[in-house]
């Protein structure tokens, strides 16, 4: 049920202001999304506030009359429920997926069983598809084709007005590419020098090596790293617990002299003591 206007205004006004990176990403997404460029990938470190960004983007697109409906997909029920609450708070509209709602949320597991209905929804309305934790979907697995989530997204995407992909870790351990996103083919030796959006737009469409000798490097539309988040006070320094490693070396460069320094740590795997 939709909240009354006073309650919607109170819930909206209680939200903290957008972080600088959220404002920057929101403006870039609004400027980028178009019928010619319907996909947008936000790569932001875990805990930075990607769902708030998604809700604000949905609200702006609705206010501009660019979309009629929001469809959110996430990996678990808990994540989906949190996303629905965020969308409702920011937009002031119901997102329960029932009659009169402006959106719905569901897990990736639920997508295949509702694919036909969602296709009809996209054919009749302008829908923004938000797919969170996008690294769970594979566009292709070597020569085996996409996994189930990836194939469902690709079948659904063609009926959506826009898609917003969110991930803090947009890569897969099996080496497969994610669907709907842009990749740059680079020689293996040049993988670390591939362009990042915002630094060299022209490099995003170049193919600098043949496919047979190329690696695929993801081209996000917006990147907010852990280093950026720590600098802005959004995230804390990560704490890494070292286990079962007898010989650990930590190399760094002195901030003043620039000299490389190496610290050797011996960890006893039985007692956990460090020497």
URVENZI-V125707 format. One line per field, one symbol per residue. psi: psi as a letter, one per 30 degrees, with the letter a starting at -180 (. if undefined). A space follows every 10 residues. Layout:
psi: ???
//
This chain:
psi: kkkleeeeee eeffkllkle eeeeeeeeee feklffifkk kjjkkkgfhe eeeeeeeeee eeefgflflk jkklfleeee eeeeeeeeee fglkhfgakf lgllklleff eefgeeeeee efffljkjjj jlhfffkkek ibgfllleee eeeeeeeffk elkjkkkfii lkffgllklf lkkkklkefg efgkkkkfei eeffgkjgll efhllkkkil fkkjleeeee efgellkkjk jkkhjfjkkj klkkfefgkk kkkkkjkjfe fglk.
//
